[in-house]
């Protein structure tokens, strides 16, 4: 028997860790995209924008130009988009998680 159970346990741990981290990254990115498109809808922007940091800044500039009554509807999606973007990028920067991100080909938004 020897080292076989140790290697199987280690392989199971690595696989489970990879699966959990990949799922977490995918969920953060999906949540950011949903909030981004909701913000775009609330601001009534007709341009085709992909969910990126630069486009979020562009939408924030549009948000700042709106009057206070129109701002209220878009306040929640804007803050949630920023929060999910920050959480996703922070998770990618942490040491054990960036290894999984490199393997799966994920990059910061």
N, C-alpha and C positions, 0 to 999 in steps of 0.2 A: 504494500500500500504506500507507505512512505510519504512522499510529497504530493501525491495526486490529489487528496482532499484539500490540501492547502491551496494548490493551484486552481482547483475548481471553485473554491470559495472566493479567492482573489479575483478570478475571471468574472464570477457572478457579481461581485461588488463593483467592479469596473463597469460592467455592462449596465447595472442598475443606476450607477452614478451618471453615466453618459445619457441614459434614457431620461432620467429626471431633469437633468440640466438642459438637455435639448428641448424637452417639453416646456420647461419654464421659459426658455428664450423664445420659443415659438409663440407661447401665449402672450408674452410681453409685446412682441412685435405685432401680433394680431390685434391686441387691445389698442396699441398706438395707432395702427391704421384705421380701426373703427372710429376712434375719437377724432382723428384727423379728417376723415370724410364727413363725420357729423358736424365738425366745426365748419368745414367748407360749405356744407348744406345750410347751416344756420346763418352764415355770412352771405349766402346767395352768390357765391363765386362761380362763374360759368367756365373759367379756365380749366384745362385738364392739368391737374397737379398731382405728382406722385408724392406719397408720404415720406418726405425727407426733412432734415433739419432746416435747410434753406427755404423750402416751401412753407414750413411752419412759421419761420420768421416773416415771410411774405404775408401769410394769413394774419399774423399778429399785427403787422403794420396796417392791414386793412381794418382789423378790429379796432385799433386805436383811433382810426379816422371816423368811426361810426359815432352816432349820437348816443347818449346814455341809455335811452330806451331800447335801441337795437343791440347794445352791448350786453344787456342782461341775459339774453337768450344764448349768446355764444360764450359767456364767461366760464361755464362749467366745462364744456368740451375743450376750450383752450387750456385751462389749468390741468385737466386730465391728460391731454396730449403731452404737455410739458413734463408732467410727472412720469408717464410711461416711457417717454424718451430718455429721461434721466435715469430711471431704474434699469432700462435695457442696456444703456451704455455703461452704467456703473457695474452691472453684472458681467458684462464682457471684459471689463478692466480687471476684475478680481482674478487672482492667480489660478486657482484650480479650474475656474470656469472658462478662462480664455483658452485653455488647452482643448476643451470640448468644442468651443467656438471655432478654433482653427481647423479641427478635424472635420467639422460639419460645414465649413466654408462661410460662416457668418461674419459679418462686418458691422461696425458701428453705424448707426443711422445718422 
